[in-house]
């Protein structure tokens, strides 16, 4: 991926989006750390963590928009890749607790001591090293997506059938991770984290750094997606989305293109989950819930499918609304409101917020261009020919 390819793939909206994310990634941590508490411009630490969670959701929405908006693959199981990345990071954080746990065991996490584990399961080997955990954040979701996609796309499973089996996959993982003997904390999951790379997870400086790192990951993910969709590969993906049979007839190996973009998308979701866990402080099997994956699809639909910027914007807008409405008297009705929002957007704004704005802007530009051409023609003394009577 050359710098020329990246700059060529950026339009005005993408540049503005990147500038806003970069500004937030710099100004919000500085405001939190440098300004005195209680100052009007000081961002409290809890808001830094909250907005960091929104940024992680934006990365997840980008990964879904890459496959749904540009390749036509509607995955209702991307929450599984998000959760797997989160568990990989959570296992590293658990190994860093050491003797500071309730039972003081230097090797076994507290829940393993409570469940009478005699030794550390082999699935936990290596997670005491950050580089290994970071590798697993990419490798585990990517490998699962590769194996799943190879079987599904090779069998030419498409449409609603593919959506159903992706949801079945994440539900199967939900049931597996709920089991105490699976070695991942069961229903309680992984929590009580202490350190990350030797820094206190609860410290203001650590939370500010995690927020800045999340913004950097969002920028990197956005650039990768833009480079893909604006290249020749992206043109093939759009062709697969719009006319898969015709694209296959032209000689393209559709399965290979689908498999590549599906695997890249899963790795992005894993990174989002890994950044999400230390900022939230817990990871449990509820992250595998099929409803979470469906909700992520709603973010993309609300923001604008096939726009990338809209996907990230939709994730932030919907989750901010969720935080606002679930803290008051409307909390029991949030799911109904979310469903109504999806229906209204589908009926009234089928292109989403950003997609509708882009369509309106293009029409406005065409009208202004036509008016300018007509004005120029009138100044030159050129008039339209009149119809013969």
ZALUM-787034 format. One record per residue: residue in three letters; x, y, z of N, C-alpha, C in turn. Coordinates in steps of 0.2 Angstrom, whole numbers, plus 5000, padded with zeros to 4 digits. Layout:
ALAXYZXYZXYZ;...
***
This chain:
UNK500449945000500050005000500450065000;UNK500550094994501050154994500650224996;UNK501050274998500750335000500350364994;UNK500550354988500150384982499450354982;UNK499450284983498850254983498350274988;UNK498650294994498250315000497950384998;UNK498450434996498150504994497650504989;UNK497750454984497350454978496650434980;UNK496550394986495950364988495550414992;UNK495850464994495450514999495150564995;UNK494450574996494150634994494050684999;UNK493650734998493550785003493250765009;UNK492750725009492350695015492850655019;UNK493250615015493750565019494250605023;UNK494450655019495050705022494750735029;UNK494150765028493850795034493750745040;UNK493450685038493350635043494050615047;UNK494550605043495250595046495450655050;UNK495350715048495550765052495250775058;UNK494550765058494150765064494350705069;UNK494450645067494750595071495350605074;UNK495850635070496550645072496450705078;UNK496050755076496050805081495750785088;UNK495250735087494950715094495450665097;UNK495850625093496350585096496950625100;UNK497050685098497550725101497250775106;UNK496650805105496450865109496050835116;UNK495750775115495350755120495850725126;UNK496350685124496850665129497150725132;UNK497350775128497750825131497250865136;UNK496650875134496150915138496050875145;UNK496050805145495950765151496550775155;UNK497150775152497750765156498050835159;UNK497950885154498350955156497851005159;UNK497251005158496751055161496551025168;UNK496451075172496251055179495551025180;UNK495450985184494750955185494251005187;UNK493651005184493151055184493151105180;UNK493751115176493751165170493251155165;UNK492951205162492451195157492651155151;UNK493351165149493551125143493951055145;UNK493951045151494250975153493750925152;UNK494050865149493650815147493750765153;UNK493150745157493250695162493550625160;UNK493850595164494150525163493550475160;UNK492950475164492450435162492250445155;UNK492250505153492050525146492550495141;UNK493250505143493750475138493650405137;UNK493450365142493350295142492750285137;UNK492250325139491550315135491650325127;UNK492050385126492150395119492650345116;UNK493050325120493550265117493150205115;UNK492650195119492150135117491850145111;UNK491650215110491250225103491750225097;UNK492350245098492850235093492950165091;UNK492950115096493050045095492450025091;UNK491850045092491250025089491350055081;UNK491550105081491650135074492150095070;UNK492650065073493050015069492749955067;UNK492249935072491849875070491349885064;UNK491049945064490649965059490949975052;UNK491549995052491950005046492149935043;UNK492249885048492349815045491749785042;UNK491149805045490549775042490449805035;UNK490549875035490349915029490849885023;UNK491449865025491849845020491549785016;UNK491249735020491049675016490349685014;UNK489949725018489249735016489049785011;UNK489449845012489249895008489649895001;UNK490149855001490549854995490649784991;UNK490449734995490449664992489749624993;UNK489349654996488649624997488549565002;UNK489049565006489049505011488749535018;UNK488149515019487849535025488049485031;UNK488449505035488649465041488249485047;UNK487949435050487649445056487949415062;UNK488649405061489049365066489749405067;UNK489749465065490449495066490549515073;UNK490049515077490149515084490649465087;UNK490649405084491049345086491849365085;UNK491949395079492649415078492849475083;UNK492449515084492549575089492649545096;UNK492249495098492349465105492949425105;UNK493149385100493749345100494349395101;UNK494449445097494949495098494949515106;UNK494349535108494349555115494549505120;UNK494349435119494649385123495349375123;UNK495649385117496349375117496749435121;UNK496449495121496749545125496649535132;UNK496049515134495849495140496249445144;UNK496449395140496849345142497549365144;UNK497849415140498449445142498449485148;UNK497849525149497749565155497749525161;UNK497349465160497349425166497949395168;UNK498449375163499049345165499549405168;UNK499349465167499749515171499549525178;UNK499049505180498849515187499249475192;UNK499449415190499949385195499749375202;UNK500149385206500049375213499549425216;UNK499349475213498849525215498149505215;UNK498049445213497349425213497149405220;UNK496449385220496149365227496549305230;UNK496749255226497049195228497749205228;UNK498049255225498749265225499149215221;UNK498849175217499249125213499549165207;UNK500249145206500649185201500449165194;UNK500149105193500049075186499349075185;UNK498949045189498249035187497849095189;UNK497349125184496949175186496449155192;UNK496149195195495749185201495149135199;UNK494849145193494249095192494549025191;UNK495149015189495348945188495548915195;UNK495748955200495948935206495248915210;UNK494748955209494048945212493748875209;UNK493948865202493648805199494048745200;UNK494648755204495048695206495448675200;UNK495648715195496148695190496848685193;UNK497148625191497748605193498348635189;UNK498248655183498748685179498448735174;UNK498848775171498548825166498348785159;UNK497748795157497648765150498048785145;UNK498148735140498648755135498448815130;UNK497848825130497548885126497748955129;UNK498048955135498249015139499049025138;UNK499348975135500148975134500249035130;UNK500749075132501049125128500749195129;UNK500149195133499749255133500049305139;UNK500649285142500949325147501449375143;UNK501449365136501849405132501449455128;UNK501549515128501049565124501149545116;UNK501649535114501749525106501349465104;UNK501349415108500949355107500249365107;UNK500049405112499249425112499049465107;UNK499549515105499349555099499349515093;UNK499749465092499749425086499049385086;UNK498849355092498249315092497649365091;UNK497649425092497149475091496949475084;UNK497449465079497349465072497249395070;UNK497649345072497649275070497049235071;UNK496749245077496149205079495549225075;UNK495349285075494749305071494949295063;UNK495549305061495649305054495649225052;UNK495949185056495949115054495249085054;UNK494849105059494149085059493749105053;UNK493849175052493549195046493749165039;UNK494349145039494649115033494349045032;UNK494349005038494048935037493248945036;UNK492948985039492248995038492049015031;UNK492449065029492349095022492449045017;UNK493049005018493248965013492648905012;UNK492348885017491848835016491248865014;UNK491048925016490448955014490448975007;UNK490949015005491049044998491148994993;UNK491548944995491648884990491048844989;UNK490548844993489848814992489348864989;UNK489648924988489148974985488548994989;UNK488648994996488149015000488149095000;UNK487549114998487449194998486849215001;UNK486749275001486149305003485949295011;UNK485249285012485049275018485249205021;UNK485449155017485749095020486449105023;UNK486849145020487449165023487349205030;UNK486949255030486749285036486549245041;UNK486149195040485949145045486449105048;UNK486949085044487449035046487949075050;UNK488049145048488549185052488249195059;UNK487549205059487249215066487349145070;UNK487249085066487349025070488049015073;UNK488549035069489249035071489349075078;UNK489049135078489149175084488749145090;UNK488249115088487849085094488149025097;UNK488448985092488848925094489348945099;UNK489748995097490349025101490049055108;UNK489449085108489149105114489049045119;UNK488748995116488648935121489248905123;UNK489748905119490448875121490748915126;UNK490748975125491149025130490749025137;UNK490149005137489749005143489948955148;UNK490248895145490448845149491048855153;UNK490948835160491548845164492148805163;UNK492048745160492548705158492948715152;UNK492748775148493048795142493648835144;UNK493748855150494348885152494448965150;UNK493848995149493849065148493349105153;UNK493249085159492949115164492149105164;UNK491949065159491249055160490749115159;UNK490249115163489749175162490049235165;UNK490449235169490749295172491349325167;UNK491649285163492149315159492749335162;UNK493149375159493749405162493649475164;UNK493949485170493849555173494449565178;UNK494349625182494849645187495549655184;UNK495549685179496249695175496649745179;UNK497249735179497749785183498149825179;UNK498549795175499049825171499049805163;UNK499249855159499449835152500049865150;UNK500549825148501249845147501549885153;UNK501349865159501649895165501249955167;UNK500749975164500450035166499750025169;UNK499550055174498950045177498350055173;UNK497950005172497350015167496850075169;UNK496850085176496350135178496650205178;UNK497250215177497550275177497350325172;UNK497350385173497050435168497550435162;UNK498150435163498650435157498550375153;UNK498450315156498350255152497650255148;UNK497150285151496550285147496550335142;UNK496950395143497050445138497450405132;UNK497950375134498350335129497950285125;UNK497550245128497150205125496650235120;UNK496350295122495850325117496250355111;UNK496850385112497250405107497450345102;UNK497650285105497750225101497150205097;UNK496550205100495950185097495850235091;UNK495950295091495850345086496350335080;UNK496950315082497450295077497250235074;UNK497050185077496750125074496150135069;UNK495750185071495150195067495450235060;UNK495950275061496250305055496550255051;UNK496950205054497250155050496750115046;UNK496250095050495750055047495350085041;UNK495250145042494950185037495350195031;UNK495950205032496450205026496450145022;UNK496550085026496550025023495950005019;UNK495350025022494750015018494650055012;UNK494850125012494850165007495350145001;UNK495950115003496350094998496150034994;UNK495749984998495449934995494849944990;UNK494449984993493850004989493950044983;UNK494450084983494650134977495150104972;UNK495350044974495850004969495449964964;UNK495849934960495449884955495149824959;UNK495449804964495149754969494449784971;UNK494349844973493749874975493249874969;UNK493449884963492949884958492649814957;UNK493149764957492849694957492349674963;UNK492549704969492049684974491349714973;UNK491349784970490749814969490349774963;UNK490749744958490449704953490149644956;UNK490449614961490249554964489549574968;UNK489549624971488949654975488349664970;UNK488549694964487949704960487749654955;UNK488249614953488049554948488549504949;UNK488449464954488949404956489049354950;UNK488449334947488449284942488849314936;UNK488749374934489049404928489749414929;UNK489949434935490649434937491049374937;UNK490749314939491049254939491049224931;UNK490549244927490549224920491149264916;UNK491349324919491849354915492549324917;UNK492549284921493249244923493549264930;UNK493249304934493449314940493249264945;UNK493749244950493649194955493349234961;UNK492649234961492249274965492449254973;UNK492549184973492649154980493249184983;UNK493749194979494449224982494349294984;UNK494049334980493949404982493549404988;UNK492949364989492549374995492949345001;UNK493349295000493749265006494249315008;UNK494549355004495049405006494749455010;UNK494249485007493949545010493549525017;UNK493349465017493049445023493549435029;UNK494149405027494649395032494949465034;UNK495049505030495249575032494749605037;UNK494149605035493649635039493649595046;UNK493749535047493749495053494349525057;UNK494849535054495449555058495349625061;UNK495049665057494849735059494449735065;UNK493949685065493449675071493849655077;UNK494349615076494749585081495149645085;UNK495449685081495749745083495349785087;UNK494749795085494249835088494049805095;UNK493949745095493849705102494449715107;UNK495049705104495649715108495649785112;UNK495549835108495549905111494949915115;UNK494449885114493849895118493849865125;UNK494249805126494249775133494549815138;UNK495149835137495549875143495149945144;UNK494749965140494450035141493750015145;UNK493449955144492849945147492949905154;UNK493449865154493649835160493449765161;UNK493049735155492749665156492649635149;UNK492649575148492449535142492149475145;UNK491549465142491149405144490749375138;UNK490449315139490149285133489549325130;UNK489349375134488749415131488949455125;UNK489649465124489849505118489749455112;UNK489649395112489449345107488749355105;UNK488349385109487649385108487449405101;UNK487049365097486849385090486549455090;UNK486249475095485949545095486449595094;UNK487049585097487549635096487749645089;UNK487849585085488049585078487449625074;UNK486849605075486249645072486349715073;UNK486449735079486449805081487049845077;UNK487549805076488149835072487949845065;UNK487549805062487349815056486849875055;UNK486449885060486049945061486450005061;UNK487050005064487450065064487650085057;UNK487850035053488050045046487450075042;UNK486850045043486250065039486050135041;UNK486150155047485950215049486450275046;UNK487050255047487550305044487650305037;UNK487550255033487550245026488050195024;UNK487650145021488050085018488450105012;UNK489050075012489450095006489750165006;UNK489850195012490150255012490750265017;UNK490850215021491450205026491350265031;UNK491350325029491250375034490550375037;UNK490050355034489450345037489350295042;UNK489750235040489750175045490050205052;UNK490550235052490850255058490450305061;UNK490150355057489650405060489050375063;UNK488750325060488250285062488350255069;UNK488950225070489150185076489150235082;UNK489450295081489450345086488750375088;UNK488350395083487750425084487250375087;UNK487250315085486750265088486950245095;UNK487650235096487850225103487750285108;UNK487850345105487750395110487050405111;UNK486550395107485850395108485650335113;UNK486050275112485950225117486150245124;UNK486650275125486950295131486450345134;UNK486150395130485750445132485050425135;UNK484750375130484050355132484050295137;UNK484550265138484550205143484750225150;UNK484850295151484950315157484350355160;UNK483850355157483250385160482650345160;UNK482050375160481450335160481250295154;UNK481650315148481550275142481950215141;UNK482350195147482750135146482450075144;UNK481850055147481549995145481349985138;UNK481250045135481050045128481550055122;UNK482250055125482750065120482750025114;UNK482649955115482649905110482149925105;UNK481549945107480949965102481150025098;UNK481450075102481750135098482250115093;UNK482650065095483150045090482850015084;UNK482449975085482049935079481649995075;UNK481350035078480950085075481450135071;UNK482050145074482550185070482750155064;UNK482850085064483050045058482550045053;UNK481950045055481350035050481250105047;UNK481350165051481250225048481850245043;UNK482450225045482950245041482950205034;UNK482650135035482550095029482050125024;UNK481550155027480950185023481150255020;UNK481350295025481450365023482150385021;UNK482650355023483350365021483650305019;UNK483450265014483750205012484550205011;UNK484850265010485550275009485850295015;UNK485550295021485850315027485950395027;UNK486250415033486350485034486850515029;UNK487350485028487950515024487750495017;UNK487450445015487250425008486750475005;UNK486250485010485750535008486050605007;UNK486450625011486850695010487250695004;UNK487550645003487950644996487550644990;UNK486950614990486550614984486250684984;UNK486050714989485850784989486350834987;UNK486950824989487550864987487650854979;UNK487650794977487750784970487250824965;UNK486650814968486050844964486150924964;UNK486350944970486451014970486951044966;UNK487551004966488051024961487851024954;UNK487450974952487250964945486851024943;UNK486351044948485951104946486351164946;UNK486851174950487251234950487651234944;UNK487851184942488251174935487851194929;UNK487251164929486751174924486651254923;UNK486451284929486351354930486851394927;UNK487551374929488151414927488151414919;UNK488051354916488151344909487651384906;UNK487051384908486451424905486651494905;UNK486851524911487051594912487651614907;UNK488151564906488651584902488451584895;UNK487951534893487751534886487351594885;UNK486951624890486551684889487051744888;UNK487551744891488051804891488351804884;UNK488451744881488751734874488251754869;UNK487651764870487151774865486851704862;UNK486951654865486751594863486051574866;UNK485551564863484951544866484751474863;UNK484251444866484051374864483551394858;UNK483551344853483151354847482451344849;UNK481951384846481251374848480951324843;UNK480451294846480051244842479751274836;UNK479751244830479351274825478551274826;UNK478251324824477551324826477151294820;
***
